[in-house]
Amino acid sequence: MEEKQTRNSFTGSIGFVLAAAGSAVGLGNIWRFPYLAAKDGGGLFLLVYLVLALTFGFTLLTSEIAIGRKTKQSPLTAYHQIKKGWNWLGVFACIVPMMIMPYYCVIGGWVLKYFIAFLTGHGMEAAGDDYFTGFITNQNDSGLMTLIFLLIVAVIIFMGVNAGIENISKVMMPILLILVVGIAIFSLTLKMTDAGQVRTGLQGFKILVIPDLSQITLKSFFTVVLDAMGQLFYSLSVAMGIMVAYGSYVKDDASLAGAINQIEIFDTAVAFLAGVMIIPAVYVFMGRDGMSAGPSLMFISLPKIFAQMGGFGRVIGCIFFLMVLFAAITSAMSILEAIVSSLMDQFHMKRRTATIVESILALGMAIVVCLGYNKLYFEVTLPNGSVAQILDIMDYISNNVLMPVVAIGTCILIGWVVGPKVVLDEVEKTGKRLFRRDLYVVMIKFVAPILLIVLFLKSIGVLKVI
């Protein structure tokens, strides 16, 4: 193996916050958050999500960033540095991004395809009933978009922490935020008359922010809680090694407490704005029924909405998919970096070698995912009851099985084996006290592990009463 390289670091806290926020603000925030919000009672889901983000999410985010900075190691090797014999947790934490990267690039390729379609004036075609299915079942077309997306991300990681991740984040994240705010405001101004009934964006906004308790039961409330917890994995990029890797690049004199608060605010704001972007627009043009479109919301429902807006809709569609593309790139580069940094630390590879090795592996697996919609198409029923293809199986294993295991392991390691003081001392080493210090201790030792075990048991189909 090649000689180990000197570890880089972010030049300042702004670079770290934007990179970490870029990782957190990904496809999960843009399409999954609005879909779950619409499914789980709008404002009720939003309220539960905010509470969990400030407690459960804060706990996992703090732990992983602190582990990274304390050890100056990637996820594959960091946990062993915290406690000998816990390298298995690092292996699991590294497997997660390796499993996510291939299918994330496939979905990133889908976003790229739609952006190009709207950019080149083919937005009306993209709104066709068979456009999405025709695209993903065309192995050459979907494979090409996947390859281009992967190459973009690989080049950024190849450039390194400062020239690549940090500089790209400093450019993309402000633009992304401006686009998100702009589209959200536009969505609120929409109005449409259908069969004599006027629907407005503000009415859709009320669905998002006002809790609907009319049909709430104990069982449905637990479903909302578990959905919000699952969303936090996507939203905060926890339990997949990313924040450990990024934390390892943070300088010792940077305030982790302040940075963690800023990441939380940035991520939660974008998740909320994603809901404001999508839910009012879908409600105006498709009513409440359109809001139950699920994961197909972004690639089937929204293009139809943009088409109904006429010529201006093509512009909005282009801006929207550019924003989603930026979000996909910033998240994908954090996923790839978690793997590359692990290869560098464990096997002493140079960055360029590790990037090439993982990119080749990811491309090979991504091709299999693409073929899963044509030559390798099959359907299986997962333990949670959903019908799945190859992409769905990989997503289920990584998000419903491995990520809860990593999160539970982290809680046990920090809460009971080495003690919360290890993380608290690292966070407060600059002299700034962690504002939610006592909350952190209670969450990492008791509340978070219990919630995670319940989520895990439900995900694998053992717990069916909730």
Backbone torsions as a table, in degrees:
resi	resn	phi	psi	omega
1	MET	NA	162.0	-175.8
2	GLU	-84.0	162.5	-175.6
3	GLU	-65.1	138.8	-178.3
4	LYS	-65.4	138.4	-176.5
5	GLN	-93.7	155.9	175.5
6	THR	-65.7	134.4	-174.8
7	ARG	-75.3	131.3	177.2
8	ASN	-79.9	172.4	175.5
9	SER	-149.6	157.9	175.5
10	PHE	-66.1	144.2	-176.7
11	THR	-70.5	-23.9	179.5
12	GLY	-164.3	176.5	-177.0
13	SER	-67.9	-30.5	179.9
14	ILE	-63.2	-44.2	178.6
15	GLY	-61.0	-42.3	179.3
16	PHE	-65.2	-47.0	-178.3
17	VAL	-61.4	-44.1	-179.3
18	LEU	-67.4	-38.6	178.5
19	ALA	-66.6	-45.3	179.8
20	ALA	-66.1	-40.7	177.6
21	ALA	-66.2	-37.3	177.1
22	GLY	-62.4	-37.1	176.0
23	SER	-66.2	-43.8	-177.5
24	ALA	-69.2	-38.2	-178.2
25	VAL	-85.6	88.1	-178.8
26	GLY	-127.7	-158.1	-178.3
27	LEU	-61.2	-31.1	179.2
28	GLY	-61.1	-37.7	177.8
29	ASN	-73.4	-38.5	-171.8
30	ILE	-73.6	-43.6	-177.0
31	TRP	-112.1	-32.8	-174.0
32	ARG	-76.7	-39.4	-179.8
33	PHE	-61.4	-50.4	178.6
34	PRO	-60.8	-38.7	-179.7
35	TYR	-63.1	-46.6	180.0
36	LEU	-67.5	-37.6	178.5
37	ALA	-61.3	-42.6	179.2
38	ALA	-67.1	-37.9	-177.6
39	LYS	-72.4	-35.5	-170.3
40	ASP	-105.8	35.0	171.4
41	GLY	86.6	21.0	172.7
42	GLY	60.3	-106.1	-175.9
43	GLY	-61.0	-28.3	178.4
44	LEU	-65.4	-46.2	177.6
45	PHE	-61.8	-43.1	-179.5
46	LEU	-60.5	-43.8	-179.9
47	LEU	-64.4	-46.7	179.4
48	VAL	-62.6	-41.7	179.5
49	TYR	-60.5	-44.2	-179.0
50	LEU	-63.2	-42.8	179.4
51	VAL	-62.8	-45.4	-179.6
52	LEU	-68.5	-35.4	178.9
53	ALA	-62.5	-38.4	-177.8
54	LEU	-81.7	-9.2	-179.0
55	THR	-121.0	-72.9	-178.7
56	PHE	-63.7	-51.6	-179.8
57	GLY	-63.6	-42.7	178.3
58	PHE	-58.0	-38.9	-178.1
59	THR	-65.4	-49.4	-179.1
60	LEU	-67.9	-40.2	179.6
61	LEU	-62.3	-46.2	179.6
62	THR	-61.7	-44.3	-177.6
63	SER	-61.8	-47.7	-174.6
64	GLU	-69.7	-41.9	179.0
65	ILE	-64.2	-41.9	179.4
66	ALA	-65.4	-41.3	177.5
67	ILE	-59.9	-42.8	179.6
68	GLY	-62.9	-47.7	-177.3
69	ARG	-70.5	-37.4	-177.8
70	LYS	-64.0	-42.2	-175.5
71	THR	-90.3	-20.7	-172.6
72	LYS	54.2	38.5	-177.6
73	GLN	-130.7	160.6	176.5
74	SER	-78.7	171.1	-177.0
75	PRO	-59.6	-32.9	-177.2
76	LEU	-64.4	-31.0	-174.9
77	THR	-114.8	-12.5	-172.7
78	ALA	-68.5	-41.7	-174.4
79	TYR	-66.3	-33.0	176.9
80	HIS	-67.3	-31.7	177.2
81	GLN	-68.8	-33.2	177.9
82	ILE	-70.5	-43.0	180.0
83	LYS	-154.2	120.6	178.8
84	LYS	-59.2	138.9	-178.7
85	GLY	95.5	-7.1	-179.7
86	TRP	-102.6	21.1	179.1
87	ASN	-65.8	-22.7	177.9
88	TRP	-59.7	-33.9	179.3
89	LEU	-67.9	-37.2	176.0
90	GLY	-64.6	-37.3	177.7
91	VAL	-63.1	-46.5	178.3
92	PHE	-61.4	-42.4	-178.7
93	ALA	-65.8	-24.7	178.4
94	CYS	-87.1	-32.4	178.1
95	ILE	-64.0	-36.1	-177.8
96	VAL	-56.4	-56.4	178.9
97	PRO	-64.9	-30.9	177.5
98	MET	-65.0	-30.9	178.7
99	MET	-82.5	-33.2	-178.5
100	ILE	-75.7	-38.8	-172.5
101	MET	-52.8	-46.8	-177.7
102	PRO	-60.8	-49.4	-176.0
103	TYR	-77.3	-23.5	174.7
104	TYR	-66.2	-37.1	177.3
105	CYS	-67.6	-34.4	176.3
106	VAL	-63.3	-47.3	178.8
107	ILE	-66.3	-37.6	175.0
108	GLY	-59.9	-36.8	175.6
109	GLY	-64.5	-36.0	175.7
110	TRP	-62.1	-45.3	179.4
111	VAL	-61.0	-44.4	179.6
112	LEU	-59.8	-42.0	179.1
113	LYS	-59.9	-45.0	-178.7
114	TYR	-70.3	-36.6	176.7
115	PHE	-62.1	-45.4	179.0
116	ILE	-63.3	-39.9	180.0
117	ALA	-60.6	-47.2	180.0
118	PHE	-71.7	-34.9	-179.8
119	LEU	-65.5	-35.6	-176.6
120	THR	-95.2	11.6	175.2
121	GLY	83.7	18.3	179.9
122	HIS	-108.0	27.9	-179.2
123	GLY	-64.0	-34.6	178.9
124	MET	-64.2	-38.2	177.4
125	GLU	-65.3	-38.8	-179.5
126	ALA	-64.6	-20.0	179.3
127	ALA	-86.4	-2.8	-179.6
128	GLY	-65.9	153.2	-175.4
129	ASP	-60.6	-35.8	-174.1
130	ASP	-104.0	6.5	-174.5
131	TYR	-63.2	-50.7	-176.3
132	PHE	-65.3	-46.6	179.5
133	THR	-62.6	-41.6	178.9
134	GLY	-62.6	-35.6	-179.8
135	PHE	-71.2	-50.7	-174.9
136	ILE	-71.7	-20.9	177.5
137	THR	-88.4	-6.2	175.0
138	ASN	-90.1	101.4	-172.1
139	GLN	-62.6	-32.2	-178.8
140	ASN	-72.4	-46.1	-177.9
141	ASP	-66.3	-49.4	-179.4
142	SER	-67.2	-36.2	178.3
143	GLY	-64.7	-38.6	179.6
144	LEU	-66.4	-44.6	179.3
145	MET	-63.6	-38.7	177.4
146	THR	-62.0	-45.0	-179.8
147	LEU	-61.6	-45.0	-179.7
148	ILE	-62.5	-45.2	179.9
149	PHE	-61.4	-45.1	-180.0
150	LEU	-62.7	-40.2	179.3
151	LEU	-63.4	-40.6	178.0
152	ILE	-58.8	-47.7	-178.2
153	VAL	-67.0	-42.7	-178.3
154	ALA	-63.4	-38.3	178.7
155	VAL	-62.9	-41.0	179.0
156	ILE	-62.2	-46.4	179.7
157	ILE	-67.1	-36.2	177.6
158	PHE	-59.1	-33.0	-178.1
159	MET	-73.5	-19.3	174.9
160	GLY	106.2	-178.6	-175.2
161	VAL	-67.3	-47.5	-175.8
162	ASN	-82.4	-57.1	-177.8
163	ALA	-68.1	-28.4	-178.1
164	GLY	-97.9	-80.5	-172.9
165	ILE	-59.0	-52.4	-174.3
166	GLU	-66.8	-48.2	-177.4
167	ASN	-66.8	-40.2	178.4
168	ILE	-65.5	-40.5	179.3
169	SER	-63.5	-38.9	-179.9
170	LYS	-65.1	-26.1	178.4
171	VAL	-88.9	-49.9	-172.6
172	MET	-71.3	-40.5	-173.1
173	MET	-66.4	-44.0	175.4
174	PRO	-61.9	-40.0	178.4
175	ILE	-64.0	-43.8	179.5
176	LEU	-59.2	-44.7	-178.7
177	LEU	-63.0	-42.2	178.9
178	ILE	-62.2	-43.3	179.9
179	LEU	-65.2	-41.8	179.9
180	VAL	-61.8	-47.5	-179.9
181	VAL	-62.7	-44.2	-179.2
182	GLY	-61.2	-46.7	-179.6
183	ILE	-67.5	-37.1	179.0
184	ALA	-61.9	-44.7	178.3
185	ILE	-62.9	-44.1	179.0
186	PHE	-60.2	-41.1	-179.0
187	SER	-61.7	-35.2	180.0
188	LEU	-69.5	-21.9	-177.3
189	THR	-88.9	-4.9	-175.5
190	LEU	-69.9	149.3	178.5
191	LYS	-152.0	142.9	-180.0
192	MET	-151.6	142.2	176.2
193	THR	-106.5	122.7	-178.2
194	ASP	-130.8	115.8	-179.6
195	ALA	54.6	41.4	178.0
196	GLY	81.3	-4.0	-179.4
197	GLN	-104.1	129.9	179.3
198	VAL	-94.0	125.2	175.2
199	ARG	-114.9	134.0	-178.4
200	THR	-122.3	160.2	177.8
201	GLY	-62.7	-34.2	-180.0
202	LEU	-65.9	-33.4	176.1
203	GLN	-66.0	-40.5	175.7
204	GLY	-64.7	-34.8	178.4
205	PHE	-64.3	-38.7	178.6
206	LYS	-62.6	-36.5	177.7
207	ILE	-61.6	-36.5	-179.1
208	LEU	-70.6	-40.5	-169.7
209	VAL	-101.6	-21.2	-178.4
210	ILE	-96.8	119.4	-179.1
211	PRO	-61.2	135.2	175.9
212	ASP	-102.1	103.8	-176.2
213	LEU	-104.7	11.5	-173.6
214	SER	-64.7	-34.7	-177.4
215	GLN	-121.3	25.3	-176.6
216	ILE	-75.6	135.0	173.5
217	THR	-129.5	170.2	178.7
218	LEU	-60.6	-40.0	179.9
219	LYS	-65.1	-45.5	-179.1
220	SER	-68.2	-31.9	177.6
221	PHE	-66.3	-42.0	177.0
222	PHE	-63.2	-35.6	176.5
223	THR	-62.5	-42.6	177.3
224	VAL	-60.8	-45.2	-179.2
225	VAL	-61.1	-46.1	-178.2
226	LEU	-69.9	-36.2	175.0
227	ASP	-62.6	-42.8	179.9
228	ALA	-65.9	-38.3	177.0
229	MET	-64.0	-44.9	178.2
230	GLY	-61.1	-38.5	178.9
231	GLN	-64.7	-33.1	-179.4
232	LEU	-63.0	-32.8	176.1
233	PHE	-59.4	-45.6	177.8
234	TYR	-65.2	-48.7	-169.5
235	SER	-67.8	-40.0	-174.4
236	LEU	-101.2	-0.9	-179.9
237	SER	56.7	39.6	178.0
238	VAL	-97.7	160.8	177.9
239	ALA	65.7	22.9	175.2
240	MET	-135.5	18.0	173.9
241	GLY	80.6	-11.2	-174.0
242	ILE	-65.3	-49.2	-176.4
243	MET	-70.7	-25.0	172.9
244	VAL	-66.8	-46.1	179.5
245	ALA	-62.6	-48.1	-179.8
246	TYR	-66.1	-38.1	177.7
247	GLY	-61.7	-31.1	-179.6
248	SER	-68.9	-15.5	179.3
249	TYR	-97.1	3.1	-179.1
250	VAL	-86.9	132.6	-179.6
251	LYS	-68.6	152.8	-176.5
252	ASP	-66.3	-22.1	-178.5
253	ASP	-91.6	2.5	178.4
254	ALA	-83.0	145.7	-180.0
255	SER	-83.0	107.3	179.2
256	LEU	-69.8	-37.0	-178.5
257	ALA	-59.0	-46.6	179.1
258	GLY	-66.1	-41.5	-179.1
259	ALA	-63.9	-41.6	179.6
260	ILE	-62.0	-42.8	177.8
261	ASN	-61.0	-42.2	-179.2
262	GLN	-66.2	-38.8	177.9
263	ILE	-64.5	-43.7	178.5
264	GLU	-58.8	-47.3	-178.1
265	ILE	-63.1	-46.8	-178.0
266	PHE	-60.6	-49.6	-176.7
267	ASP	-64.6	-46.8	-178.2
268	THR	-64.7	-37.8	179.1
269	ALA	-64.2	-43.5	-179.2
270	VAL	-69.0	-39.5	177.3
271	ALA	-59.7	-44.1	178.2
272	PHE	-64.1	-45.2	-179.7
273	LEU	-64.8	-31.2	175.6
274	ALA	-62.5	-40.2	175.3
275	GLY	-63.7	-40.5	179.4
276	VAL	-66.8	-34.9	178.0
277	MET	-64.0	-47.0	-165.2
278	ILE	-96.0	-47.9	-172.8
279	ILE	-62.4	-47.5	177.4
280	PRO	-60.3	-40.7	-179.2
281	ALA	-65.5	-44.4	179.5
282	VAL	-64.5	-40.8	179.9
283	TYR	-63.3	-43.3	-177.8
284	VAL	-61.5	-45.9	-172.2
285	PHE	-94.8	-19.0	-175.7
286	MET	-130.6	-3.0	179.4
287	GLY	71.8	-171.1	-179.2
288	ARG	-65.0	-31.4	180.0
289	ASP	-62.0	-37.5	-179.6
290	GLY	-67.1	-23.0	-178.7
291	MET	-74.5	-10.2	178.2
292	SER	-98.1	19.8	-175.6
293	ALA	-67.7	-20.1	176.6
294	GLY	74.3	-151.8	-176.8
295	PRO	-60.1	-20.1	179.3
296	SER	-76.3	-2.1	-175.8
297	LEU	-52.4	-47.0	-172.1
298	MET	-75.1	-36.7	-172.7
299	PHE	-99.7	-10.7	-180.0
300	ILE	-121.5	-52.7	-175.6
301	SER	-70.9	-49.3	-175.1
302	LEU	-63.8	-42.7	176.0
303	PRO	-57.3	-35.7	177.3
304	LYS	-65.4	-37.5	178.3
305	ILE	-66.0	-44.6	178.5
306	PHE	-61.4	-36.6	179.1
307	ALA	-64.8	-36.1	-180.0
308	GLN	-70.1	-17.7	179.1
309	MET	-80.8	-6.0	-179.5
310	GLY	78.2	-150.5	-176.7
311	GLY	-60.2	-37.0	179.9
312	PHE	-67.2	-30.0	179.0
313	GLY	-64.5	-31.3	177.6
314	ARG	-65.0	-38.4	178.0
315	VAL	-67.5	-46.2	179.4
316	ILE	-61.7	-41.2	178.7
317	GLY	-61.5	-41.0	178.6
318	CYS	-64.6	-44.7	179.5
319	ILE	-64.5	-41.8	-179.1
320	PHE	-61.0	-49.9	-177.0
321	PHE	-72.9	-22.9	170.8
322	LEU	-66.0	-43.9	178.2
323	MET	-61.6	-45.3	179.2
324	VAL	-64.7	-37.5	178.4
325	LEU	-62.6	-43.3	176.6
326	PHE	-60.3	-43.6	-179.9
327	ALA	-63.1	-40.8	179.8
328	ALA	-65.5	-40.9	-178.5
329	ILE	-66.6	-46.7	-177.5
330	THR	-64.8	-32.9	177.1
331	SER	-74.8	-43.3	-178.6
332	ALA	-63.3	-36.3	-179.1
333	MET	-70.3	-28.0	176.2
334	SER	-73.4	-36.2	177.3
335	ILE	-64.4	-45.8	179.5
336	LEU	-65.0	-38.8	-179.1
337	GLU	-64.4	-35.9	178.1
338	ALA	-59.6	-37.3	-179.9
339	ILE	-77.4	-46.7	-178.1
340	VAL	-60.3	-44.7	-179.7
341	SER	-64.3	-33.3	177.8
342	SER	-67.1	-42.9	177.7
343	LEU	-64.0	-37.7	179.1
344	MET	-66.0	-43.6	-176.6
345	ASP	-75.4	-40.9	-176.0
346	GLN	-78.2	-42.9	-173.1
347	PHE	-111.8	6.3	176.9
348	HIS	57.0	36.1	175.8
349	MET	-77.9	154.8	168.2
350	LYS	-75.7	157.3	-177.2
351	ARG	-57.1	-45.6	-176.4
352	ARG	-64.1	-37.7	179.1
353	THR	-67.0	-46.5	-179.6
354	ALA	-62.3	-39.0	179.5
355	THR	-64.8	-44.4	-179.8
356	ILE	-64.9	-44.3	-178.6
357	VAL	-60.1	-50.8	-177.8
358	GLU	-68.4	-35.9	179.4
359	SER	-63.4	-39.5	178.0
360	ILE	-65.3	-44.7	177.9
361	LEU	-61.8	-44.5	-179.5
362	ALA	-64.0	-39.9	-179.8
363	LEU	-64.1	-43.6	179.0
364	GLY	-59.5	-44.8	179.6
365	MET	-71.5	-33.0	178.8
366	ALA	-65.7	-36.5	177.3
367	ILE	-62.0	-40.8	177.4
368	VAL	-61.8	-40.8	178.4
369	VAL	-62.8	-43.5	177.9
370	CYS	-60.8	-43.2	179.6
371	LEU	-66.6	-19.0	178.9
372	GLY	-65.0	-12.8	177.5
373	TYR	-102.4	3.1	175.5
374	ASN	-140.7	-90.7	-173.7
375	LYS	-65.3	-31.4	-178.4
376	LEU	-106.5	23.7	-176.3
377	TYR	-68.9	132.5	171.7
378	PHE	-158.0	167.6	179.0
379	GLU	-129.5	137.2	173.9
380	VAL	-134.1	155.3	176.6
381	THR	-98.6	122.2	-177.6
382	LEU	-79.7	163.9	179.5
383	PRO	-57.5	-25.7	179.0
384	ASN	-85.5	3.3	175.1
385	GLY	96.6	-11.2	-178.4
386	SER	-81.0	150.3	177.4
387	VAL	-90.5	132.1	-169.0
388	ALA	-133.5	152.0	167.5
389	GLN	-109.2	-167.4	-175.4
390	ILE	-58.2	-48.2	-179.5
391	LEU	-59.2	-44.4	-178.2
392	ASP	-65.2	-35.9	179.0
393	ILE	-65.2	-44.6	178.9
394	MET	-63.9	-40.0	178.9
395	ASP	-65.7	-40.2	-179.9
396	TYR	-64.5	-47.3	-178.6
397	ILE	-62.6	-44.8	-177.1
398	SER	-71.5	-46.5	-172.3
399	ASN	-89.3	-33.0	-175.7
400	ASN	-97.4	-17.9	-178.7
401	VAL	-115.1	-62.4	-172.2
402	LEU	-69.1	-43.0	-177.6
403	MET	-64.8	-43.8	173.7
404	PRO	-61.3	-36.0	178.0
405	VAL	-63.6	-44.2	178.3
406	VAL	-62.5	-43.6	-178.8
407	ALA	-66.2	-42.1	177.3
408	ILE	-63.2	-44.2	178.5
409	GLY	-60.0	-40.8	178.6
410	THR	-63.5	-42.3	179.0
411	CYS	-62.7	-42.7	179.9
412	ILE	-66.7	-44.2	-179.1
413	LEU	-61.3	-50.8	-176.4
414	ILE	-79.3	-39.4	-175.3
415	GLY	-75.0	-35.0	-170.4
416	TRP	-125.5	-28.2	-176.1
417	VAL	-87.0	-57.4	-179.4
418	VAL	-99.5	-19.7	178.2
419	GLY	93.7	144.7	-179.3
420	PRO	-59.3	-22.2	-177.4
421	LYS	-59.9	-30.2	179.2
422	VAL	-59.4	-45.7	179.4
423	VAL	-73.9	-44.4	-177.7
424	LEU	-61.4	-41.3	178.8
425	ASP	-63.8	-37.4	179.9
426	GLU	-68.8	-42.9	-179.5
427	VAL	-66.1	-36.3	-173.9
428	GLU	-98.8	12.9	-175.2
429	LYS	-65.1	-20.8	178.7
430	THR	-86.1	-2.1	178.8
431	GLY	99.9	-9.6	179.2
432	LYS	-90.4	120.0	-176.5
433	ARG	-72.2	140.5	175.8
434	LEU	-70.9	121.6	-172.9
435	PHE	-60.8	-40.1	-178.4
436	ARG	-103.4	46.9	-174.8
437	ARG	-60.9	-52.1	-178.4
438	ASP	-65.9	-38.2	177.5
439	LEU	-60.7	-41.4	-179.7
440	TYR	-58.6	-45.8	-177.8
441	VAL	-62.0	-45.9	179.8
442	VAL	-63.8	-42.6	-177.5
443	MET	-66.9	-47.5	-174.2
444	ILE	-69.5	-29.4	-177.3
445	LYS	-88.6	-38.2	-169.8
446	PHE	-122.5	-62.8	-168.7
447	VAL	-66.9	-51.2	-176.5
448	ALA	-60.0	-46.3	178.9
449	PRO	-59.9	-40.1	-179.8
450	ILE	-64.6	-47.5	178.8
451	LEU	-60.4	-40.8	-178.3
452	LEU	-67.7	-39.0	178.7
453	ILE	-65.1	-42.0	177.2
454	VAL	-62.1	-45.0	178.5
455	LEU	-60.7	-43.4	-179.4
456	PHE	-64.1	-46.4	-179.3
457	LEU	-63.4	-36.7	177.1
458	LYS	-69.7	-39.3	-176.8
459	SER	-64.3	-36.3	-177.5
460	ILE	-91.9	5.3	173.4
461	GLY	86.3	6.6	179.5
462	VAL	-77.7	-42.6	-178.4
463	LEU	-97.7	108.6	-174.9
464	LYS	-111.6	-5.6	-176.0
465	VAL	-78.0	-15.9	-179.3
466	ILE	-102.9	NA	NA
